[in-house]
Amino acid sequence: MSIKIRMVKDQNTLLESRYEVTDAESFGQACADMFSQLRSKELCETTSIGAMMDMLNLNVLDVLDGATLSITKA
């Protein structure tokens, strides 16, 4: 089944991606991919070496704190 996963925080979309999910393993991989994408996105948006070092020390779960995840059939 094709699904769309969307992460929203403070009414702003953090990420949105489509995945093919057939079982628990493929769903877990989709979530892991979103987690990795968010970390990469946050690192790319840093504007200085100091900010990058802070982001490397920041847990992605801190960024996700208060976010909602929605899953819809695509």
C-alpha positions as CSV (number, residue, x, y, z in Angstrom):
1,M,0.0,0.0,0.0
2,S,1.3,3.5,-0.9
3,I,1.1,5.9,2.1
4,K,2.0,9.5,2.7
5,I,3.6,10.5,6.0
6,R,3.5,14.1,7.0
7,M,5.3,15.6,10.1
8,V,3.8,18.9,11.3
9,K,4.9,21.2,14.2
10,D,3.4,24.5,15.1
11,Q,1.2,24.4,11.9
12,N,4.4,24.1,9.7
13,T,5.1,21.0,7.7
14,L,8.5,19.7,8.7
15,L,8.6,16.9,6.1
16,E,6.2,15.0,3.8
17,S,7.1,11.8,1.9
18,R,5.4,8.9,0.1
19,Y,6.3,5.3,0.8
20,E,5.3,1.8,-0.2
21,V,4.4,-0.1,3.0
22,T,3.6,-3.8,3.0
23,D,4.4,-4.8,6.6
24,A,5.8,-3.7,9.9
25,E,9.4,-3.7,8.7
26,S,8.7,-1.5,5.7
27,F,6.6,0.9,7.9
28,G,9.6,1.0,10.3
29,Q,11.9,1.7,7.5
30,A,9.7,4.6,6.2
31,C,9.7,6.1,9.7
32,A,13.5,5.7,10.0
33,D,13.9,7.4,6.6
34,M,11.8,10.4,7.7
35,F,13.9,10.6,10.9
36,S,17.1,10.7,8.8
37,Q,15.7,13.2,6.3
38,L,14.7,15.5,9.2
39,R,18.2,15.3,10.7
40,S,19.8,16.1,7.2
41,K,17.4,19.0,6.6
42,E,18.2,20.5,10.0
43,L,22.0,20.2,9.3
44,C,21.6,21.8,5.9
45,E,19.7,24.8,7.3
46,T,22.5,25.7,9.8
47,T,24.1,29.0,9.0
48,S,27.4,28.7,10.9
49,I,29.9,26.2,12.3
50,G,28.7,26.9,15.8
51,A,25.1,26.2,14.8
52,M,26.1,23.0,13.0
53,M,27.9,21.8,16.2
54,D,24.8,22.6,18.2
55,M,22.7,20.6,15.7
56,L,25.1,17.7,15.9
57,N,24.6,17.7,19.6
58,L,20.8,18.2,19.4
59,N,18.8,15.0,19.3
60,V,16.3,14.9,16.4
61,L,13.7,14.0,19.0
62,D,14.1,17.5,20.4
63,V,13.1,18.9,17.0
64,L,10.1,16.5,16.9
65,D,8.9,17.3,20.4
66,G,5.3,18.6,20.0
67,A,5.1,17.5,16.3
68,T,2.3,15.4,14.9
69,L,2.6,12.6,12.4
70,S,-0.2,11.9,10.0
71,I,-0.5,8.9,7.7
72,T,-2.8,8.8,4.7
73,K,-3.3,6.4,1.9
74,A,-1.7,7.8,-1.2
